[in-house]
Amino acid sequence: MKKHIITVTIISSLLMSNVSYAASSQAPETSNDREHTEELVGLSSGAILGAVIAGPVGAFIGALTGTIIGKSVGDESEITAQKSLLAQQEFALNEQNVKLADMDKQQQTLFAVQTELARIQAHQEQTLTELSIGMNVQFKTGSTQIAPLFQQQLDNVADMMTSMPDLHVNLMGYADRRGNDAFNQALSEQRLLEVTNYLIARGVDKTRLQGQAYGATSPMHAEQNFENDFFDRRVTLKLIAETAQLAAN
């Protein structure tokens, strides 16, 4: 009988402790509070079960066993929460790695495009330089008429400009050193006009043509003779790309 009285007393105390703790735990619960709660629940449950089965000694043993079980449950919950957090972090890290890989691929593609563009521009500049060498329309003494040989050359220039819309042409008109300066200047201007009109008649937009006449002020050779005078009577054409034209302007 005494054994039962002690058992009831222990159970009542534990129950009152649980009730008091439950009332005080209405505030927000942290992980430490939750773990402590689970230990207390385990302690109380174990004590009650032990008291019912084996009296006061059983209550003590049950309380100890319940505490261990409650703590194990709390540890398992914490492990689960940590695993979930670790999985989230791993997912975010994988997403970041994918983004970095995409950025690296885009940079490699951009570098390849820039390299190819530079190669094309260099090739175009070299081609234009080669085409500009010796691209002169020669004239007879005192004449502004374009000979058939040079008409064919101008036809090739017009065809090239049609296929390469970004090309422009600089034209420079000259005369030889015979005659006075005013006559030579007017002659060089007329030759320049003849070549310009010929290209326009072949479909070249006049906005892609610009020119300047220099009279006899820029001979190709220092010595004046019959042969050198022939090369001085000319209109020189220089092909340039649009980007170079803008820079020159």
KALINMO-V147873 format. One record per helix or strand of 2 or more residues. SS is the DSSP state (H for helix, E for strand). FROM is the first residue (numbers start at 0). TO is the last residue. If there is no record, write none. Layout:
# KALINMO-V147873
[[SS & FROM & TO] [SS & FROM & TO]]
This chain:
# KALINMO-V147873
[[H & 1 & 23] [H & 30 & 131] [E & 135 & 137] [H & 147 & 162] [E & 166 & 172] [H & 180 & 200] [H & 205 & 207] [E & 208 & 212] [H & 225 & 231] [E & 233 & 240] [H & 241 & 247]]
